[in-house]
Amino acid sequence: KITAEINERGKAVIKVTDNGPGISEDIIDKIFIPFYSTKNEGSGIGLSISQSIIRAHNGSMWVHSTPNAETVFTIVI
């Protein structure tokens, strides 16, 4: 699910939500580290590059995950 809105400060808020297995607490702090991946074939650069691009535009991105319920990536620009 993807939602978008303008917050009270006039910033765009985009949320990407899924209902998959979630991201476990032991790795959630690592997923934005360049080259970190939980996949055998993964390069681990996707989220770190995304976060860098968003920061370059004075935005921020974070994640909240509830295992076996939902994961929400929030971008504010």
Backbone hydrogen bonds in HBPLUS format (Angstrom, degrees):
<---DONOR---> <-ACCEPTOR-->    atom                        ^
c    i                          cat <-CA-CA->   ^        H-A-AA   ^      H-
h    n   atom  resd res      DA  || num        DHA   H-A  angle D-A-AA Bond
n    s   type  num  typ     dist DA aas  dist angle  dist       angle   num
A0017-THR N   A0001-LYS O   2.79 MM  16  5.06 169.4  1.80 156.1 159.8     1
A0003-THR N   A0015-LYS O   2.93 MM  12  5.25 156.8  1.99 146.9 154.4     2
A0015-LYS N   A0003-THR O   2.93 MM  12  5.25 160.8  1.97 143.6 149.3     3
A0005-GLU N   A0013-VAL O   3.00 MM   8  5.34 144.2  2.13 139.9 151.0     4
A0013-VAL N   A0005-GLU O   2.78 MM   8  5.34 161.9  1.81 161.6 162.9     5
A0007-ASN N   A0011-LYS O   2.84 MM   4  5.45 161.6  1.88 157.0 159.2     6
A0010-GLY N   A0007-ASN O   2.95 MM   3  5.34 163.6  1.98 118.1 121.3     7
A0077-ILE N   A0012-ALA O   2.94 MM  65  5.27 157.5  1.99 147.7 155.2     8
A0014-ILE N   A0075-ILE O   2.82 MM  61  5.11 164.6  1.84 153.3 158.4     9
A0075-ILE N   A0014-ILE O   2.80 MM  61  5.11 161.9  1.83 156.0 161.6    10
A0016-VAL N   A0073-PHE O   2.90 MM  57  5.21 161.6  1.94 151.8 158.0    11
A0073-PHE N   A0016-VAL O   2.91 MM  57  5.21 164.0  1.93 150.3 152.8    12
A0018-ASP N   A0071-THR O   3.00 MM  53  5.50 152.3  2.08 149.6 158.4    13
A0071-THR N   A0018-ASP O   3.06 MM  53  5.50 148.2  2.16 139.5 146.0    14
A0068-ASN N   A0021-PRO O   2.99 MM  47  4.43 162.7  2.02 106.5 112.2    15
A0027-ILE N   A0024-SER O   3.13 MM   3  5.79 160.4  2.17 117.3 122.9    16
A0028-ILE N   A0024-SER O   3.08 MM   4  6.11 138.3  2.26 153.4 165.8    17
A0030-LYS N   A0027-ILE O   2.81 MM   3  5.24 158.1  1.86 119.1 126.7    18
A0033-ILE N   A0030-LYS O   2.98 MM   3  5.41 165.3  2.00 120.8 125.4    19
A0036-TYR N   A0033-ILE O   3.13 MM   3  5.67 159.6  2.17 140.6 139.4    20
A0035-PHE N   A0044-GLY O   2.70 MM   9  3.87 134.1  1.90 120.1 124.0    21
A0042-GLY N   A0039-LYS O   3.25 MM   3  4.85 156.6  2.30  94.8 101.7    22
A0049-ILE N   A0045-ILE O   2.93 MM   4  5.90 159.0  1.97 152.1 157.6    23
A0050-SER N   A0046-GLY O   3.00 MM   4  6.14 162.1  2.03 147.3 153.0    24
A0051-GLN N   A0047-LEU O   2.92 MM   4  6.04 163.8  1.94 148.1 152.2    25
A0052-SER N   A0048-SER O   3.01 MM   4  6.16 153.0  2.09 140.0 147.6    26
A0053-ILE N   A0049-ILE O   2.92 MM   4  6.18 159.6  1.96 156.7 161.1    27
A0054-ILE N   A0050-SER O   3.02 MM   4  6.25 164.2  2.05 152.7 157.0    28
A0055-ARG N   A0051-GLN O   2.90 MM   4  6.09 160.4  1.94 149.4 154.9    29
A0056-ALA N   A0052-SER O   2.93 MM   4  6.10 148.2  2.03 142.9 151.6    30
A0057-HIS N   A0054-ILE O   3.10 MM   3  5.25 144.2  2.23 100.8 111.4    31
A0059-GLY N   A0054-ILE O   2.88 MM   5  5.07 150.3  1.97 142.0 142.1    32
A0058-ASN N   A0055-ARG O   2.91 MM   3  4.90 145.8  2.03 117.5 114.8    33
A0060-SER N   A0076-VAL O   2.90 MM  16  5.39 148.9  2.00 146.2 156.3    34
A0076-VAL N   A0060-SER O   2.90 MM  16  5.39 161.6  1.94 155.3 160.1    35
A0062-TRP N   A0074-THR O   3.00 MM  12  5.48 151.1  2.09 147.2 156.5    36
A0074-THR N   A0062-TRP O   2.87 MM  12  5.48 163.7  1.90 156.0 161.6    37
A0064-HIS N   A0072-VAL O   2.94 MM   8  5.33 149.1  2.04 144.2 154.3    38
A0072-VAL N   A0064-HIS O   2.79 MM   8  5.33 166.0  1.80 161.4 166.4    39
A0066-THR N   A0070-GLU O   2.75 MM   4  5.36 173.6  1.76 172.9 175.2    40
A0069-ALA N   A0066-THR O   2.92 MM   3  5.41 139.3  2.09 150.3 146.1    41
A0070-GLU N   A0066-THR O   3.10 MM   4  5.36 143.4  2.24 136.5 147.3    42
